[in-house]
Amino acid sequence: MLETSARLLRLLALLQARRDWTGPQLAERLEVTTRTVRNDIGRLRTLGYPVHATPGTTGGYRLGAGAALPPLLFDDEEAVAVAVGLRTAAGGGVSGIEETALRALGKLEQVLPSRLRHRVNALHNATVSIPGSGPTVDAAVLTTIAVAVQARERLRFEYESYDGTAGVRTVEPHRLVRTRGRWYLVAWDLGRDDWRRFRADRIRPRTPNGPRFTARADPGGGVVAYLEKGLGSATWRYRARVKVHAPAGQVAARLPAAVQVEPIDEHTCFADVGSDSPHTLALWLGMLDADFEVTDSPELAAHLRELAGRYTRAAR
């Protein structure tokens, strides 16, 4: 009986590790006959595990989803990863799951072997977490968006932009991205006929979802590059276009990735820059260590003249 129980656990681990198995493959891994595999599959079904079988030479076995969550088997690395993930989730970012994550973590730590519990606790004790001060997104909202992305269904929602304007948007949701402590939705905005990014904490979905759509290719440069580029300039209060007397590659290497640098020739380029204040923008441009001309920002030009007078007086 002990041998059969141990074999069942090993069979279950194999079915959870890979999507599809043939009978001979399982028999070889367990060192038993295919008939024993069929009998063990029947025992797993009796215990509540929905194992689906496909007949024929190309058929096999697959562990499906049931009405209730059965016990899961993790290897050492998977168990540590789950524990660390639950502890991270308990720290916030998604509202409403902190307590649930702590309960799940408590159950997991009770059954972790001492060697794994030591690894998880060592990581926790050696890590200092800074509480997030940014907004959290409702778990139900995040799930609604994720389901629409997975099902490729149009999503309608009320949205408040960073400048306070509100409206209803209809989009083809493409990807959810978490960066800088916030969740963002990258989607094709049907009203603007272009790619747009939306902060998930400002989204209020209107259900049910719309019709299905054919997925588009990633925006230019990929989802992450598109989002990072937009985040670098979306909240700039002051913007300026400057002509820099230096090669475009040299200028781009000294500026944030979100800044657009446009070559004019091999010695000069245009840079579209921005910041929260003319003072900060002037300091950034001074760090280029190259001559430049301001073409369209009176505020920046005035501040540069003020700095020039200050530095001239300091030089005396």
C-alpha positions as CSV (number, residue, x, y, z in Angstrom):
1,M,0.0,0.0,0.0
2,L,2.8,2.3,0.8
3,E,4.4,1.6,-2.6
4,T,1.1,2.4,-4.3
5,S,0.7,5.7,-2.4
6,A,4.2,6.8,-3.2
7,R,3.7,5.9,-6.9
8,L,0.4,7.9,-7.0
9,L,2.2,11.0,-5.6
10,R,4.9,10.6,-8.2
11,L,2.3,10.2,-11.0
12,L,0.5,13.3,-9.8
13,A,3.7,15.3,-9.8
14,L,4.4,14.2,-13.4
15,L,0.9,15.2,-14.5
16,Q,1.3,18.6,-12.9
17,A,4.7,19.2,-14.3
18,R,3.7,18.8,-18.0
19,R,0.5,19.3,-19.9
20,D,0.4,16.0,-21.9
21,W,1.7,12.5,-21.3
22,T,1.3,9.2,-23.2
23,G,0.7,6.0,-21.3
24,P,4.1,4.5,-22.3
25,Q,5.9,7.7,-21.2
26,L,4.3,7.6,-17.8
27,A,5.0,3.8,-17.5
28,E,8.7,4.4,-18.3
29,R,9.1,7.2,-15.8
30,L,7.3,5.2,-13.1
31,E,9.0,1.9,-14.1
32,V,5.6,0.1,-14.3
33,T,3.4,-1.3,-17.0
34,T,0.8,0.8,-18.9
35,R,-1.9,-1.3,-17.2
36,T,-0.7,-0.1,-13.8
37,V,-0.7,3.4,-15.1
38,R,-4.4,3.1,-16.1
39,N,-5.2,1.7,-12.7
40,D,-3.4,4.6,-11.0
41,I,-5.2,7.1,-13.2
42,G,-8.4,5.6,-12.0
43,R,-7.3,5.9,-8.3
44,L,-6.5,9.6,-8.9
45,R,-10.0,10.2,-10.4
46,T,-11.5,8.6,-7.3
47,L,-9.6,11.1,-5.1
48,G,-11.0,14.0,-7.1
49,Y,-8.3,14.7,-9.7
50,P,-9.9,15.2,-13.1
51,V,-7.5,13.3,-15.4
52,H,-8.6,13.4,-19.0
53,A,-7.7,10.5,-21.4
54,T,-7.5,10.6,-25.2
55,P,-7.6,7.2,-26.9
56,G,-5.5,6.1,-29.9
57,T,-1.9,6.0,-30.7
58,T,-1.6,9.8,-30.4
59,G,-3.6,9.9,-27.2
60,G,-2.6,10.2,-23.7
61,Y,-3.4,11.8,-20.3
62,R,-3.9,15.4,-19.2
63,L,-4.7,16.8,-15.7
64,G,-7.7,19.0,-16.1
65,A,-9.4,21.6,-13.9
66,G,-12.0,20.3,-11.4
67,A,-14.8,21.8,-9.4
68,A,-12.6,22.1,-6.3
69,L,-8.9,22.8,-5.9
70,P,-7.1,19.5,-5.2
71,P,-3.7,19.3,-3.3
72,L,-0.8,20.4,-5.4
73,L,2.7,19.1,-5.5
74,F,5.7,21.5,-5.8
75,D,9.4,20.9,-6.1
76,D,11.8,22.9,-3.9
77,E,12.2,25.8,-6.2
78,E,8.5,26.1,-7.0
79,A,7.6,26.1,-3.3
80,V,10.1,28.9,-2.5
81,A,8.8,30.9,-5.5
82,V,5.2,30.6,-4.3
83,A,6.1,31.6,-0.8
84,V,8.1,34.6,-1.9
85,G,5.3,35.6,-4.3
86,L,2.6,35.4,-1.6
87,R,4.7,37.4,0.8
88,T,5.2,40.1,-1.9
89,A,1.4,40.1,-2.7
90,A,0.7,40.6,1.0
91,G,2.7,43.9,0.9
92,G,0.1,45.7,-1.3
93,G,-0.3,46.9,-4.8
94,V,-3.5,45.1,-5.4
95,S,-6.2,46.0,-2.9
96,G,-8.3,43.3,-1.2
97,I,-5.8,40.4,-1.4
98,E,-3.4,41.2,1.4
99,E,-5.2,39.1,4.0
100,T,-5.9,36.3,1.6
101,A,-2.2,36.1,0.6
102,L,-1.2,36.0,4.3
103,R,-3.6,33.1,5.0
104,A,-2.3,31.2,2.0
105,L,1.3,31.9,3.0
106,G,0.6,30.6,6.6
107,K,-0.8,27.3,5.2
108,L,2.2,26.9,2.9
109,E,4.8,27.6,5.6
110,Q,3.2,25.0,7.9
111,V,4.0,22.2,5.5
112,L,7.3,23.5,4.1
113,P,10.3,21.3,5.0
114,S,12.7,23.0,7.5
115,R,15.4,23.5,4.8
116,L,12.9,25.4,2.6
117,R,11.4,27.3,5.5
118,H,14.9,28.5,6.4
119,R,15.5,29.8,2.8
120,V,12.2,31.7,2.7
121,N,12.7,33.2,6.2
122,A,16.3,34.1,5.4
123,L,15.1,36.1,2.3
124,H,12.4,37.8,4.3
125,N,14.8,38.7,7.2
126,A,17.4,40.1,4.8
127,T,15.0,42.2,2.8
128,V,13.7,45.6,3.7
129,S,10.4,46.6,2.0
130,I,9.5,50.3,1.6
131,P,5.7,50.6,1.9
132,G,4.2,51.8,-1.4
133,S,2.7,55.2,-1.3
134,G,1.1,55.0,-4.7
135,P,-2.5,54.0,-5.6
136,T,-3.6,50.4,-5.4
137,V,-5.8,48.7,-8.0
138,D,-8.9,46.8,-7.1
139,A,-8.4,43.0,-7.6
140,A,-11.8,42.7,-9.3
141,V,-10.8,45.4,-11.8
142,L,-7.5,43.7,-12.5
143,T,-9.1,40.4,-13.1
144,T,-11.7,41.9,-15.4
145,I,-9.0,43.5,-17.5
146,A,-6.9,40.2,-17.5
147,V,-9.9,38.2,-18.7
148,A,-10.6,40.6,-21.5
149,V,-6.9,40.4,-22.6
150,Q,-6.9,36.6,-22.5
151,A,-10.3,36.3,-24.3
152,R,-9.4,39.1,-26.8
153,E,-12.7,40.9,-26.0
154,R,-13.2,44.6,-26.4
155,L,-13.3,46.5,-23.1
156,R,-15.4,49.5,-22.3
157,F,-14.6,51.5,-19.2
158,E,-14.8,54.9,-17.5
159,Y,-11.4,56.5,-17.3
160,E,-10.0,59.6,-15.6
161,S,-6.9,61.1,-17.2
162,Y,-4.0,62.5,-15.2
163,D,-5.3,66.1,-15.9
164,G,-8.7,65.2,-14.3
165,T,-10.8,64.8,-17.5
166,A,-13.1,61.8,-17.5
167,G,-14.8,59.9,-20.3
168,V,-15.7,56.4,-21.6
169,R,-13.1,54.6,-23.6
170,T,-13.5,51.5,-25.8
171,V,-10.3,49.6,-26.4
172,E,-8.8,46.3,-27.6
173,P,-6.8,45.3,-24.5
174,H,-3.4,44.0,-25.3
175,R,-1.2,43.6,-22.2
176,L,-1.1,44.3,-18.5
177,V,2.2,45.7,-17.3
178,R,3.3,46.4,-13.7
179,T,6.1,48.9,-13.4
180,R,7.1,51.7,-11.0
181,G,4.7,50.5,-8.4
182,R,1.6,50.8,-10.7
183,W,-0.4,48.6,-13.1
184,Y,-0.9,49.8,-16.6
185,L,-3.1,48.5,-19.5
186,V,-1.6,48.8,-23.0
187,A,-4.4,48.8,-25.5
188,W,-5.6,49.9,-28.9
189,D,-8.0,52.8,-28.4
190,L,-10.7,52.6,-31.0
191,G,-11.8,56.2,-30.5
192,R,-8.2,57.5,-31.1
193,D,-7.3,54.8,-33.6
194,D,-3.9,54.4,-32.0
195,W,-2.1,52.7,-29.1
196,R,-2.7,54.1,-25.6
197,R,-1.7,53.3,-22.0
198,F,-4.1,53.5,-19.1
199,R,-3.4,53.3,-15.4
200,A,-5.4,50.4,-14.1
201,D,-6.3,52.2,-10.8
202,R,-8.2,54.8,-12.9
203,I,-10.2,52.3,-14.9
204,R,-13.9,51.5,-14.0
205,P,-15.0,48.7,-16.3
206,R,-18.4,48.5,-17.9
207,T,-19.6,45.0,-18.2
208,P,-20.3,42.8,-20.2
209,N,-17.3,43.0,-22.5
210,G,-17.6,43.8,-26.1
211,P,-17.2,41.5,-29.2
212,R,-14.0,39.6,-29.8
213,F,-11.2,41.0,-31.9
214,T,-8.1,39.8,-33.8
215,A,-5.0,40.5,-31.8
216,R,-2.7,43.2,-33.2
217,A,1.1,43.0,-33.3
218,D,3.0,44.7,-30.4
219,P,3.4,48.5,-30.8
220,G,6.7,49.5,-32.2
221,G,9.7,48.4,-30.1
222,G,7.5,46.1,-28.0
223,V,5.0,46.6,-25.2
224,V,7.7,47.4,-22.5
225,A,9.6,49.9,-24.7
226,Y,6.3,51.6,-25.7
227,L,5.2,52.0,-22.1
228,E,8.5,53.2,-20.7
229,K,8.8,55.7,-23.5
230,G,5.4,57.1,-22.7
231,L,5.9,57.2,-19.0
232,G,9.0,59.2,-19.4
233,S,7.1,62.1,-21.0
234,A,3.5,61.7,-20.1
235,T,3.7,63.9,-16.9
236,W,6.2,66.5,-18.2
237,R,5.0,70.0,-17.4
238,Y,7.6,71.8,-19.4
239,R,8.7,70.7,-22.9
240,A,11.3,72.0,-25.3
241,R,12.9,71.1,-28.6
242,V,16.6,71.9,-28.6
243,K,19.2,71.7,-31.3
244,V,22.3,70.0,-29.9
245,H,25.7,70.4,-31.5
246,A,26.8,66.8,-30.9
247,P,26.2,63.4,-32.6
248,A,22.8,61.9,-31.9
249,G,24.3,58.7,-30.4
250,Q,26.3,60.7,-27.9
251,V,23.3,62.8,-26.9
252,A,21.0,59.8,-26.6
253,A,23.5,58.0,-24.3
254,R,23.4,61.0,-21.9
255,L,19.6,61.5,-21.7
256,P,16.8,59.2,-20.4
257,A,15.5,56.6,-22.7
258,A,12.1,58.4,-23.1
259,V,13.7,61.4,-24.8
260,Q,13.4,61.4,-28.6
261,V,16.6,62.3,-30.4
262,E,16.5,63.0,-34.1
263,P,19.7,63.2,-36.1
264,I,20.2,66.3,-38.3
265,D,23.6,65.3,-39.6
266,E,26.6,63.4,-38.2
267,H,27.5,66.4,-36.0
268,T,24.1,67.8,-34.8
269,C,20.7,66.6,-33.7
270,F,17.3,67.6,-32.3
271,A,16.2,66.5,-28.8
272,D,12.6,66.7,-27.5
273,V,13.1,67.1,-23.8
274,G,10.9,67.9,-20.8
275,S,10.8,68.1,-17.0
276,D,8.6,69.4,-14.2
277,S,10.5,72.7,-14.1
278,P,12.7,74.9,-16.4
279,H,15.4,74.7,-13.7
280,T,15.6,70.9,-13.8
281,L,15.5,70.9,-17.6
282,A,18.4,73.4,-17.7
283,L,20.5,71.2,-15.4
284,W,19.9,68.2,-17.6
285,L,20.9,70.1,-20.7
286,G,24.0,71.4,-19.0
287,M,25.1,67.8,-18.3
288,L,25.2,67.1,-22.1
289,D,28.6,68.9,-22.2
290,A,27.7,70.3,-25.6
291,D,26.5,73.5,-27.2
292,F,22.8,73.7,-27.8
293,E,20.1,76.1,-29.0
294,V,16.5,76.4,-27.6
295,T,14.0,76.7,-30.4
296,D,10.5,76.8,-28.9
297,S,10.5,77.3,-25.1
298,P,10.5,80.9,-23.7
299,E,10.4,79.6,-20.1
300,L,13.6,77.6,-20.6
301,A,15.4,80.4,-22.5
302,A,14.6,82.8,-19.7
303,H,15.9,80.4,-17.1
304,L,19.1,79.8,-19.0
305,R,19.7,83.5,-19.1
306,E,19.2,83.7,-15.4
307,L,21.7,80.8,-14.8
308,A,24.2,82.4,-17.2
309,G,24.2,85.6,-15.1
310,R,24.6,83.6,-11.9
311,Y,27.5,81.5,-13.2
312,T,29.2,84.7,-14.7
313,R,29.0,86.4,-11.3
314,A,30.3,83.3,-9.6
315,A,33.3,83.2,-12.0
316,R,34.4,86.7,-11.1
